[in-house]
Amino acid sequence: MSTASRVVLGVSVVLTGSTVCGVHLKQTWDRERLHQGVIRDLERLERKKENLRLLEQQRSVTRELQAERDQREATLQRSDQQPHN
């Protein structure tokens, strides 16, 4: 086998090995990126649930405060309507 043939064979083997390793590394990185996407989606869903819970809690507090305000206003109107002696 000539020296040129050995060099070409060596370069081919190195390039083929490098390509195979590169493809495996890219697949590993892609798989990890996809996994991180799933984790981010789950975290986003948890934040959404928490935000909805807080929103419902705020709505409840708002209803209570409006009821108290309406009751105070009704009490004030009744006291204003009573004749003063």
C-alpha positions as CSV (number, residue, x, y, z in Angstrom):
1,M,0.0,0.0,0.0
2,S,1.5,3.3,-1.0
3,T,2.0,6.2,1.4
4,A,-0.7,8.3,-0.4
5,S,-3.2,5.5,0.0
6,R,-2.5,5.2,3.7
7,V,-2.9,9.0,4.2
8,V,-6.2,9.0,2.3
9,L,-7.4,6.0,4.4
10,G,-6.3,7.6,7.6
11,V,-8.0,10.9,6.7
12,S,-11.2,9.1,5.7
13,V,-11.3,7.1,9.0
14,V,-10.7,10.3,11.0
15,L,-13.4,12.2,9.2
16,T,-15.9,9.4,9.4
17,G,-15.2,9.0,13.2
18,S,-15.5,12.7,13.7
19,T,-18.8,12.8,11.8
20,V,-20.2,9.9,13.8
21,C,-19.1,11.5,17.1
22,G,-20.5,14.9,16.0
23,V,-23.9,13.4,15.2
24,H,-24.1,11.6,18.5
25,L,-23.2,14.8,20.4
26,K,-25.8,16.8,18.5
27,Q,-28.4,14.2,19.2
28,T,-27.5,14.3,22.9
29,W,-27.7,18.1,23.0
30,D,-31.0,18.1,21.1
31,R,-32.5,15.5,23.5
32,E,-31.4,17.6,26.5
33,R,-32.8,20.8,24.9
34,L,-36.2,19.0,24.4
35,H,-36.1,17.8,28.0
36,Q,-35.5,21.3,29.2
37,G,-38.5,22.5,27.1
38,V,-40.7,19.9,28.8
39,I,-39.5,21.1,32.2
40,R,-40.1,24.8,31.2
41,D,-43.7,23.9,30.1
42,L,-44.4,22.2,33.4
43,E,-43.1,25.2,35.3
44,R,-45.2,27.5,33.1
45,L,-48.3,25.4,33.9
46,E,-47.6,25.6,37.6
47,R,-47.2,29.3,37.4
48,K,-50.5,29.6,35.5
49,K,-52.3,27.5,38.1
50,E,-50.8,29.7,40.9
51,N,-51.8,32.9,39.0
52,L,-55.4,31.6,38.6
53,R,-55.6,30.7,42.3
54,L,-54.4,34.2,43.2
55,L,-56.8,35.8,40.8
56,E,-59.7,33.8,42.3
57,Q,-58.6,34.8,45.7
58,Q,-58.4,38.5,44.7
59,R,-61.9,38.2,43.1
60,S,-63.2,36.8,46.4
61,V,-61.6,39.6,48.4
62,T,-63.0,42.2,46.0
63,R,-66.5,40.7,46.3
64,E,-66.2,40.8,50.1
65,L,-65.0,44.4,50.1
66,Q,-67.8,45.5,47.7
67,A,-70.4,43.8,49.9
68,E,-69.0,45.7,53.0
69,R,-68.9,49.0,51.1
70,D,-72.5,48.5,49.9
71,Q,-73.6,47.6,53.4
72,R,-71.9,50.8,54.8
73,E,-73.5,52.9,52.1
74,A,-76.9,51.4,52.8
75,T,-76.4,52.1,56.5
76,L,-75.4,55.7,55.8
77,Q,-78.4,56.2,53.6
78,R,-80.7,54.9,56.2
79,S,-79.2,57.2,58.9
80,D,-79.5,60.1,56.5
81,Q,-83.2,59.3,55.8
82,Q,-84.2,59.2,59.5
83,P,-85.7,62.4,60.8
84,H,-83.5,64.5,63.0
85,N,-84.9,65.8,66.3
